[in-house]
Amino acid sequence: MEALWFCLVGLMLTVYVILDGFDLGAGIVQFIVGRTEAERGLVQRTVGPVWDGNEVWLLAAGGTLFCAFPAVYAASFSGLYLPLMMVLWLLILRGISIEFRNHGRTRAGKLLGDSVFAVASALLAILLGAALGNVLRGVPLNASGSFFLPLWTNFQPWGEVGVLDWYTVVVGLLAFFALAQHGALWVALKTDTPLEERAQSIAAVLWPCVAGLTLVVAGLTLRLQPLLSGNLASHRWSWVVPAFALLGLGAVRGFLAQRDNLRAFLSSSVYIAAMLASAGFAIHPYLLPSNLTPHTGLSFWNAATAHHGLRVALAWWIPGMLLVLGYFTFVYRHFRGKVRADGY
């Protein structure tokens, strides 16, 4: 049961990153794809009907974590308090900027809304990537299973670390470029020429950056996280997961060359899902490993709630997720197709 909930938490986070990831990516590339006020408005309209619903998956992931692994929830939300507050404010600013832009009556107001949307999206991508880097690297858990991280210390990824060091910054940069590519592919899928062609060109330019940083992050993680090499040695089939990430990334390049926007976007989704699955496997069985003592931390065995609580929660989680899936199916079917200046 504990392993099942470990997978469910990972599933919730993966769905969030794939869905809200193209929202963030669209914001990152907005000023490059949209050269005029009207074109930037079209870029925002590609995510307008779904961006707030996509963020619900982050709440679902937090709720699932709180329900199944309250010790991890308590430790991570207190230890990462400062970056989480930054994430919260950036999420708020993104929502405000979209509404401000849509109701603005002056060019300066619309430009301000577009600028805030772009900057908040870029910073969110980097911060969320750095947060993943902290989990992969490990955190300085004490004997009581708690920790606190300042924003940075000596910028080294060992000992008394901070949220930002050279490893977590590299992971943050990978998240930035990967989500920018993901967003560009979404914009290409949802718009017509010339925005479609610009978005395809941006995705093609970003691809080498994503590929190079993927290899760099994989090598650094193998060096810094001893759990990864042990898991690879004990589970020989585990190479399938990162192989899917490389296949997905390679497929993005191939489908971009064919101008197949849908398959390129789906391949990017496969890449993101496989990368997050690889991250989960790298620290298995821990949700929050320690960087002070190898092979210790908060695992899904010692941090899970009681078995009865897990069974009751699952009985509520399944129908709740079915309702959510039904809602998302309706929304994405209703707003399918390309956005145009004269209507959706």
N, C-alpha and C positions, 0 to 999 in steps of 0.2 A: 504493500500500500504506500509506503514512504517513497519507493522508487517511482511509482505511478505519479504521485504528486510532484516529484522532482521534474518529471517529464512535462507535466501540465504547466508548471511555472515557466519552464523553457518554451513551451508552445505559446503561451500568452505573450511572452516577451518577443518571440519571433514574429507573431502576427502583428504586434504593434510596430516593430521596426520596419517590416515590409510595407504596411499600410501608411503609417505616419511618416515613414521614410521618404516616400515620394512627395508628400507634402513639404517636408523640409527641403528636399532636393529641388523642388519647383521654386521654392523661395530663394535658394542659393543661386540658381541660374536665371532668375527672373530678369535681371537687368541686362544679361547677355542675350537672352532669347528675345525679350521684348524691348525694342529700341524706341518705341513711342509709348505715350500714356495709354492709348487704346490697346496696344499689343500686350503691355504689362497687365492690363485688365483682363485680357483673354487668358494669360498664364494663370492668374489667380482664379479665374472661373473654372479652370480644369480641376481645381481642388475645392472650390467653394462649397459644393453640395455635400462633401464627404469629410472634410478635414476635422470637424469637431467630433464626428462619429469615430474616426480613426483613433483619436486620442483616448476614447473610452477604453481601448485595449490596454493602455497603460494603467488605468484604474483597475481593470480586471486583473492584470498581472500583480499589482500591489495587493489587491484583495485576496487573490489566490495564495500569495506568499504569506500574508498575515494569517490566513486560515490554517494553512498546513504547517508553516515553519515560523511561528511567532518569535522564536529566539533570533532567527536571522533577520526578520523584519525589524525587531527592536534594535539590534546591534547596528545594522546598516543605516537605518534612518537617523540614529543618533550620531554614529561615527562619521557619516557623510552629510551632516546637517547643512553645512555651508553650500556645497555644490548642489544639493537638492533644492535649497531655497533659490539658488540661481536658476535652476531648471524651471522651478515653479513660476518665477517672475518672467522668464523668457516665454513660457507657454502662454501666460496672461498677455504679454505684449504682442505675441503673434495674433491672438484672437482679437485684441483691441485694434491692431493695425488693419486687419481685414475689414472690420466694421467701419473704422474711421475712413478707410479708402473708399468703401462703397457709398458712404454718406457724405463724403467730402464734396464741396461745391467749387473749390478753387484748385488750380494746378499745383500750387504749393502744398495744399492739404493732401492731395492724392500722392504727390511725390514723397511727402513725409511718411504716409502710410506704407508706400512701397518700400521705402528705405528701412523702416523699422521691421517690416516683414522679412526682408532679405537678411538683415544683420542678425535678428533673433533666430532665424532658421539656421544660419551658419554657426552661430555660437552654440545652439542646441545640439547640432550634429557633433561638434567637437567635444562638448561636455559629456554627452551620452557615450561617445566613444572612449573618452578618458575614464568614465565610470566603469565601463567594461574592462578597460585595462587594469583598473584597481582590483577588480575581482580576479582577473587572470594572474596578476602578479602576487596577490595576497595582501592582507592587511595585518597590522600589528595587534592581534588579539591578545588580551591579557588573560589571567587565570579565570576571571569571571565570564569570559566570552564577550567582552565589550572592547571598544577601541574608539579613538578619536583621531581624525586626520585634519591637519591644517591644510591650507590651500597648497603650500609647498614648503619643503625644508631645505635640503641640500641638492635637490634635483637628482638624487640617486635612487634607484629602484630596490633598495634593500635597507634593512635596519629600520630606523624611525623615519618612515617615508611620509610624504605628503600626497595630496590628491594628484598633483602634477609632478611628474619627473620625466626624464627623457623617454622612458618606455611608454608611459600612459599618453604622452603628447603624440608619439608616433601612432599609437592606436587611435587617438582622436583624429589625427590627420587622415588615416585610412577610412574612418567613418565619414569624415567630411567628403572625401572624394568619391567614396562608394555611394553615398546617398545623393550627392550631386549628380552622378551618373544615372542613378535610379530615377531621380526626379526629371532629368532631361529626357529619358526614355518615356516616362509618363506623359510629358508635355508633347513629345513627338507623336505619341499614340492618340492624343486627344485634340490635336490641332491640325490645321491645313497649312499648305505653303503660304508664306515663307517661314512661319514659325516652326513648322514641322522639320524643314531642312536645317534650320539653325540648330534646333534641339538635337537632331541626329549628328550634326558636326561637333557639337559640344560633347556629346556622349563619346564619340570616337576619339576626341582629344583627351578626355579624362581616362579612357580605358588603360593606356600604359601606366598612368599614375596609380590606378587601382591595382593593376597586376603587380607592379613593382613593390608597392607597399604591402600587398598581401604576402609576398614572399619574405619581405623584411620582418613583418610582424610574426610570421610563422617561425622564422629562425630565432628571433629574440625570445619568443614565448618558450620555445624548446630549451633555450639556455637558462631562462629565469625561473621556470616553473618545473620542479622535479617530478611533480605528479604526471606531467604529460609523457615523459619518456617511459615511466613505469606503466602507464595505461597502454601505451603503444606496444610495449613489449609483452604485456599479458593478454592483450586482445588484438591478434593479428588482423582480424577483419576490420579493425578500426580505421585503416587507411582508406576505406570506402568513403567515409564522411568527407575528409578534406579533398578526396578525388572528385566528389560531386561539386564541391566549390570551384575547383579548377575547371571542370567541365562546363559548369554554368557560366563562368567568366569567359571561357573560350567561345561558348555559344553566343554570348552577347556580341562579341566581335564579328562572328560569322553572320548572324542575322542582321546586324547593322549594315554590313556590306551588301546584303540582299534587300535592304530597306523594308524588312519585315518587323514593324514596330511592336506588334503584339508578342511575337515570339522572343524578341530581344528583351522586352520588359519582363516576361515570364522567366527568362533565363537569368536576369538580374535578381529576381525574387528567389530563384533556386540558389544562386550564389550566396545571397544574404542568409537564407535559411541554413544552408550547409555550413557557413562560417560560424553562425551562432551555435549550431549543433556541435561543431568542432570545439568551440570554446567550452561548452558544457562538458564535453568528453574530456577536455584537457584537465579539468579540476575535479572530475568524478572521483569519489562520491561526495565531494564538498560543494556546498553552495557559497561558502565564504572561507576560503583557506587562509591559513596564517603564513606570513612571510618571515616570521621569526623562528619557528620550529617546523621543519619539513614534515609533511604528512600529518598535520594537525589542522584543526579548524572546526567550523560548524558544518557538519555533514547532514544529509537527509536522514541519518540514523539518530544522531544525538540532538538534533534541533527540531524534530517533528513533534506535533501535538499527539495526544493519545489516539489509539487505534479507533476507539468509538467516535471521537470527534472527526477523524478522517473519513470514516464511513458515512456519517451523517452529512458532512460537507459535500461528499461526492454525490449523494442523493439530491442535494440542492443545486450543485454545480452543473450537472448534466442538463436538466430542463432549462436552467438559466442560459446556458450556452446555446441550446437549440433555439431559444427565442432571439438571442443576439444574431445567430447565423441567419435566421429568417429575415430579420430586419435588414441586415447588410445585403442579403441577396436581393431584396426588394429595392433598396436604394441604388445599388450598383446597376441593376437592370433598368431602373427607371431613368437614370442619368447616363446610360451607355451612349456611345457615339461621340462624335467630335463636337467641340464647342465652336460657335461661330459668332461673329459680331452682331448678326441679326437675330440671335436666339440660340438656345441650346439644341 
